[in-house]
Amino acid sequence: MDDTGRGTFAGKVALVTGASSGLGRAVAQLLTDRGARVFGVARDGDALRQAMIDIAGPEAATHCAPADVASPDACSAAVAACVSGLGGLDVLINVAGSHTLRHTADVTDDDWARDLAVNLNGPFYLSRAALPHLLERGGNIVNVASVAGLEGQAYSAGYCAAKHGLVGLTRAMALEFTGTPLRVNAVCPGGMMTPQVTNFAFPDGVDFDLVMKSASPRGLMEPEDVAKTVAFLASDDASTIHGAVYSVDNGKMA
């Protein structure tokens, strides 16, 4: 349990996607430790329910919705379930993502569509569904993009395009809602010790020197460290931070 900032999110409801593992789970754990009631979303329903139980106890088994964020209907249903089950929504944290290395010439139409659907469309669908509730309660959105949203990365055309798009979505929404209490920010992590990174499969014939250009000079981070920045941006301590794009990357963008 993280005792730093205990009570920071007391009385707040947060919806966290990708909550079954990796950064999403770390964020869900940290916000719970700091007083939030967290509603988790992820594709693997069994892993998600167990994660929520591990994080917040047996009663949290129902504080989740198995969903593919690529589906607009599933995103709308997840937000509705959160609001119905926990009484409202104060924070939306879009963590769920997918990254597969491919030679660009080998990317199929389905590959391209899936890259954009999970990494860009999902955060948009969830934000759209959450907006009425967040505006009502003066809430905020934190989008988890990537350093791939700030630079090019080899063999990652779809992922880079989607994450650049998510940075653009963050800034566009921030500008549009400047006249309201709603805040919208993004975090761009570098490599973390998560299943997405540790289970990477490399296509045949890759140039590993190009791949390593994406690596941080200080190595991989722990998801819990990135979760602290996400939690800060989602908290009232960041009340004047709006439209910001934070690099959390162990020095990569430097």
Phi, psi and omega in degrees: 000139179264112181275347178293129179074019180307131179087357182303325183250022180304130180081000182262149174246129181235134172257124183237123176268160185068027190283356183279341183197174172059219183296321180301316178294320179298320177294314179301319179295314183295316179294323176297315178301330183263015169105355181283154164264120188253134174250120185263147176227135176194164182287319184276101186298318181294314179296323180295311180299319180294321178298316181294323176295316180297325184282315191231006177099170186304327182294341181278000180300335179262359182270054183197162178217111173297125184200146171265115185292352175288346181263120179297324179294320180294322178295316178297318180294323180295316178297316180299319179294322178297310182296319179292318186280327186244001170089007179157191179207126180248330186221130171246124178239110182269098182254324188308133179199170181213135183222116177237129178282131179213147166294131185303322181294341181263357181292123179276168176302319180293321177301311182299314181297321181291319178304314181287324183297315183282316190272340182234310182297318181303308177302325177293312181301317180293319178298315180301315180291327184277339189309311182302322182286319179292321178294323180297326186250010180062043185273197181207163178239135169239116177265131175265104177268237183183161170299340174291350173270358182240347182212168173276147175226136183297144175063025186222038186302311181293317181296314179298317180299317181292317182288324171300320178296324180292323174298317178296319177299317179302312183290321180296316179292321179300317180294316183298324186256023178302325182278010179237170177286347182299136174244143178225122181222169179224150173242136179243091181283154165272200183293136180234159176281076179234163179304327181299323181273314185290340180256017179305137171247134182259131176292158179299142172080017180287152173267105186292337174296322177291318179300318184289346174296341179272354185278147176284144177293344180253008176086185183288148177261164170272141181301330180298329179289319177291325179302328180295324177289319177302313181296320178300311182296330180278350186267166177292344175297338180256033188298338179257007180262116186212125181080015182274151176233106186265124170275126176232090199214018178057033174093005185301311186284347177293000000 
